[in-house]
Amino acid sequence: MKIDHLRRAGNKLRLLDQTRLPGELIYKELDDYRDIIESIKRLEVRGAPAIGIAAAYAVAVAAHQTDRLEPEYLVEVASEIKAARPTAVNLAWAVDRVMHSLREVDVMDVEKTRLSLWNEAEAIHEEDRQMCAAIGRHGAELIQDGWSILTHCNAGALATGGIGTALGVIYTARDQGKNLRVFADETRPLLQGARLTTWELQQEGIEVTLLCDSMAAMLMAQGKVDCVIVGADRVASNGDAANKIGTYSVAVLAREHNIPFYVAAPMSTWDMAIESGEQIPIEERGADEITSGFGKRTAPEGTKVYSPAFDVTPIRLITAHITDEGVKAGGRAG
Amino acid sequence: MKIDHLRRAGNKLRLLDQTRLPGELIYKELDDYRDIIESIKRLEVRGAPAIGIAAAYAVAVAAHQTDRLEPEYLVEVASEIKAARPTAVNLAWAVDRVMHSLREVDVMDVEKTRLSLWNEAEAIHEEDRQMCAAIGRHGAELIQDGWSILTHCNAGALATGGIGTALGVIYTARDQGKNLRVFADETRPLLQGARLTTWELQQEGIEVTLLCDSMAAMLMAQGKVDCVIVGADRVASNGDAANKIGTYSVAVLAREHNIPFYVAAPMSTWDMAIESGEQIPIEERGADEITSGFGKRTAPEGTKVYSPAFDVTPIRLITAHITDEGVKAGGRAG
């Protein structure tokens, strides 16, 4: 894996600004947790697992921004970080976990507190690497030599702390000697497919063809897709999966064309506290992402937009969930 | 109708350069048929009926570019014009029709030949106005007060010589006093929905909300769409309809959500010479339309793309065809 987009660097968080890809490779070293929150909000770091890791590191970074580590300070910091984006469950989960690690620590001891936060954040990162590897191993068993795989958005190394979820399955299958080809939906409005998935797969030497989201149906009708694999930002306990807007559309189309539809995500993405996808909060993004998406105004001033950042794919459209604990059959017949 | 984008101006063709919308209103007066071909190729004028009208005028314009109107010259010109774009049947149909008008004319008489070409082109234009009006009348009967209508691409005044096909239905229903709201798919890669439909509907005072193509599924799942109306570039004799890429996707989604799906197009768009949509040639567009949308590179250099300009919606997904001759039931159950 050549991609190294997110890691601890001393007492800072080093990240690749994904909003600048594929044109520019800009690495930032952040020593202010508020800058990390901004990076999360601006999607400089994105993907549910990567957001969780960045958020965990942000708490550790924040612990260096004051001399007196009052519990109130950390609680306030944790709360600010958790509010950065609403849909991914990993964000709150990771922040809560580094905070819980302090239960064993004497919070009057500033150095031990900082150490504990960094250790827990690094543990979360390492576990994410392991989860990606496990998802890759389980998922690769579903993939046959010679397949063409359609994916939506970016659920790759750039979205996680490891080899990725959906793309991790593809890397693992490739490493087993399978010859694969990927079709990447460009993924409007922010073009994560065009900017990130295409770039990432090229870095990793996998053949990729880019298409507009609206072209996936025809590609399927022409028999050019053997399976679909996507990631997830949050999975409800019944298996309904929230992922990048457009995923639900691809799932309906996959069933129409009898193409298996897989969701690859670690169990930490599953929110067992909610029964179904209807309870997943969906972030609305600003109008400019649609009306000025290419740096140039492409719709009249003042145009009203509809712009949910995610949609929910019901379990009845999912062939199987690929998790770090194994493959779970979904609700789709056939 | 405030929009006046395409008409004869003396011995020239005056057209609104639609590639510059919505930012700039640039009208061109073209006195060289090769420039009209370029305008068609570059989508400065687009939409199957408008392309046909522009092509008919192009033959008349060409007749002023030589002093000696040899039949060979006009046949060569006609052939060049017909090759501008492959999918819309109106283009070849309109060119053939102005050429056939010469059968009654003494081709040694240059002035009479020119007059006949202009007259026939203007007749085609006027008939298109009438066809749009008839489509509007027939289609409006299907539309109920208070409905929200989803459309894809631009099948409006800007795509025709009249009030439009899909949007013509909406204008007519509105003029009958029905309160309507339109959702416009942005329509990648060239954003005709964002640039043209949004602009056109705002000019005509109809409430419009813009969304990315990938968001239509969620909009439908939320119960926010009462019907879909789109245009067509060519309809096969069995009712399969070729239209802007992404239309087939919307048709699958409309059936999934039990939303009526209507195709509005004049009978001149029907190609009775072909049995089914499989025989409709589909134009492939260049990679740059996807990888460098609007001036900024959004995918790595050399990225391979899949970019059909059209797709075919099979009759089984069409609730009804709205034509100038009336509404014809489609093949969709329910």
Interface residues (C-beta under 8 A of the other chain):
Chain A: P22 G23 F183 D185 E186 T187 R188 P189 L191 A194 R195 T198 W199 Q202 E207 V208 T209 L210 L211 C212 D213 S214 M215 A216 A217 M218 L219 A221 I245 G246 Y248 S249 V252 L253 E256 I290 T291 G293 F294 G295 K296 R297 T298 A299 P300 T303 K304 V305 Y306 S307 P308 D311 V312
Chain B: P22 G23 F183 D185 E186 T187 R188 P189 L191 A194 R195 T198 W199 Q202 E207 V208 T209 L210 L211 C212 D213 S214 M215 A216 A217 M218 L219 A221 I245 G246 Y248 S249 V252 L253 E256 I290 T291 G293 F294 G295 K296 R297 T298 A299 P300 T303 K304 V305 Y306 S307 P308 D311
